[in-house]
Amino acid sequence: MSIVDRKAREKEALKALILKGAKKLFVEKGIEQTTIRNIAEEINYSVGTVYVYFKDKNDILHDLHTIGFQELDSYFMDLYTIEDPKERLKKMGFTYIKFALENSEMYDLMFNLKAPIEFLKESENEDWEEGCSAFELVKKTIEECINKGHFKGHSVEPLSFMVWSLVHGMCCLEIHQRIKNVNLTNPDTILYDGYNEYLKMIEKL
């Protein structure tokens, strides 16, 4: 490996370390309460080092947000090979839950913290491109289902929103440990039990 290649790899590793430390603090402390100095201390580097890679906190946040949706898309890759839209829709929910549980901090950053959306409002582009892309996959699948005769009497966008909201809500309750505090009979399995009940419902439509 050449010196140039080694230095480039070291820079990428340090940038990844900054992003990892920032993600942890953003979720634990909140965006507003986290400073560049906090992030530098978290990774045991100087404040100046962080500024070499990112101009400000919003710059870090934007990168994390983009990375999160890239990771979600990588989970969804197998879905594109499922031709039957109803089967794809069923698998999509399981895949979404898997991503949320395996990447809970990133999931919070992507969908539950206000700061990424506030950043978009302050930028020239107010469209939430990553979120739009993810939602479009749901809409496209629902539309294909309707075209094949499923979900008669339903509208594409409202139904897509309902499906996304249902699965998102279940994930949030699990991630934030709300499920175990409501005296459920089987709190350890209720997330998937609940999703399977939803699948039974849509199977009839």
Residue pairs with C-beta under 8 A, 6 or more apart in sequence:
1 9
11 53
14 45
14 49
14 53
15 53
17 43
17 45
18 39
18 43
18 45
18 50
18 53
18 54
18 60
19 60
19 63
19 64
19 67
20 43
21 39
21 42
21 43
22 34
22 39
22 42
22 57
22 60
22 61
22 64
23 64
23 105
23 106
23 109
24 42
24 105
25 34
25 38
25 39
25 42
26 34
26 61
26 64
26 109
26 113
26 115
27 105
27 108
27 109
27 113
29 38
30 113
31 57
31 61
31 113
31 114
31 115
32 115
34 57
35 57
36 47
36 50
36 51
36 56
36 57
37 47
39 50
39 60
40 46
40 47
40 49
40 50
54 60
54 63
58 119
58 122
61 109
61 115
61 116
61 119
62 116
62 119
64 106
64 109
65 109
65 110
65 116
65 130
66 130
67 106
68 103
68 106
68 107
68 109
68 110
68 130
69 110
69 130
69 131
69 133
69 134
71 99
71 103
71 106
72 96
72 99
72 110
72 134
73 133
73 134
75 95
75 96
75 98
75 99
76 92
76 95
76 137
78 91
78 95
79 88
79 91
79 92
79 95
79 137
82 88
82 91
85 141
85 142
85 144
85 145
85 148
85 150
86 145
86 148
86 150
86 202
88 141
89 138
89 141
89 142
89 145
89 163
89 202
90 199
90 202
92 137
92 138
92 141
93 163
93 167
93 195
93 198
93 199
94 195
96 167
96 168
96 171
97 167
97 170
97 171
97 191
97 192
97 195
99 107
100 107
100 171
100 174
100 175
101 171
101 174
101 175
104 175
107 171
107 175
108 175
109 116
110 116
110 130
111 168
111 172
112 172
117 128
120 126
120 127
120 128
135 160
135 164
138 160
138 163
138 164
139 156
139 157
139 160
142 151
142 156
142 159
142 160
142 163
143 156
145 151
146 152
146 154
146 156
150 205
151 159
151 202
151 205
152 205
154 205
166 198
167 195
170 191
170 194
170 195
171 191
172 178
173 179
173 191
174 191
179 187
179 190
179 191
180 187
184 190
186 193
